[in-house]
Amino acid sequence: MAAPRLLATCENRFEHDGRPGHEIVFIFAVERPQDGSPPREAGRIDVVDGGVDVVIRWIPVEEALAGVLFPPALAKLLAERDTGGE
């Protein structure tokens, strides 16, 4: 399997619950194993972010595009990838 490849870095400023937020997001492309399973590094990850429990997990691009994604640059990048960049 190929090493993860950095696709983009984007900065996102936002407001959540009336408070300003800021994040820098690194977006990587990874290959799935030939059997279609998630990469072995991509299990469920439970973290606490600002006192909020967050679950991080691997999902297929199609499932991600069916939902709401943040930052907006991620949704745009995935949509372009899904349509061949047109």
C-alpha positions in Angstrom: 0.0 0.0 0.0 1.3 3.5 -0.9 2.1 6.0 1.8 -0.5 8.7 2.6 -0.2 11.7 0.3 -0.9 15.2 1.4 -3.7 16.7 -0.9 -4.3 20.1 0.8 -3.9 22.2 3.8 -6.7 24.6 4.6 -7.4 27.1 7.3 -10.9 27.4 8.7 -12.2 30.2 10.9 -15.7 29.6 12.2 -18.2 30.4 15.0 -19.6 27.6 17.1 -22.0 28.2 20.0 -21.4 31.9 19.7 -17.6 31.5 20.1 -15.0 32.0 17.4 -12.9 29.0 16.4 -9.9 28.4 14.2 -8.4 25.2 12.8 -5.8 24.1 10.3 -6.7 20.9 8.5 -4.3 18.6 6.7 -6.1 16.5 4.1 -4.5 13.2 3.0 -5.3 10.7 0.4 -4.8 7.1 1.4 -5.3 3.8 -0.5 -7.6 1.1 0.8 -6.3 -2.4 0.9 -7.3 -4.5 -2.1 -9.9 -6.3 -0.1 -11.7 -3.0 0.4 -11.3 -2.9 4.2 -10.2 0.4 5.9 -6.5 0.9 6.3 -5.2 -0.9 9.4 -4.4 2.5 11.0 -8.0 3.7 10.6 -9.9 2.2 13.5 -12.2 4.2 15.7 -10.5 6.9 17.6 -12.2 8.5 20.6 -10.9 12.0 21.6 -12.0 14.9 23.7 -11.8 18.3 21.9 -12.6 21.3 24.1 -14.4 19.2 26.6 -16.6 17.5 23.9 -16.3 13.8 23.2 -15.6 13.3 19.5 -15.4 10.0 17.5 -13.1 9.9 14.5 -13.5 7.0 12.1 -12.8 6.0 8.5 -15.7 6.4 6.1 -15.9 6.0 2.3 -15.8 9.2 0.2 -19.4 8.6 -1.0 -20.6 8.5 2.6 -18.7 11.7 3.4 -20.2 13.5 0.4 -23.7 12.5 1.5 -23.3 14.4 4.8 -22.2 17.8 5.9 -18.5 18.3 5.9 -16.3 20.9 7.6 -14.2 22.7 6.6 -16.0 23.7 3.4 -12.7 23.2 1.5 -12.8 19.5 2.3 -16.3 19.0 0.8 -15.1 20.9 -2.3 -12.0 18.8 -2.6 -13.9 15.5 -2.3 -16.6 16.6 -4.7 -13.9 17.5 -7.3 -12.2 14.2 -6.8 -15.6 12.4 -7.1 -16.3 14.0 -10.5 -12.8 13.8 -11.8 -12.0 17.4 -11.0 -14.5 18.9 -13.5 
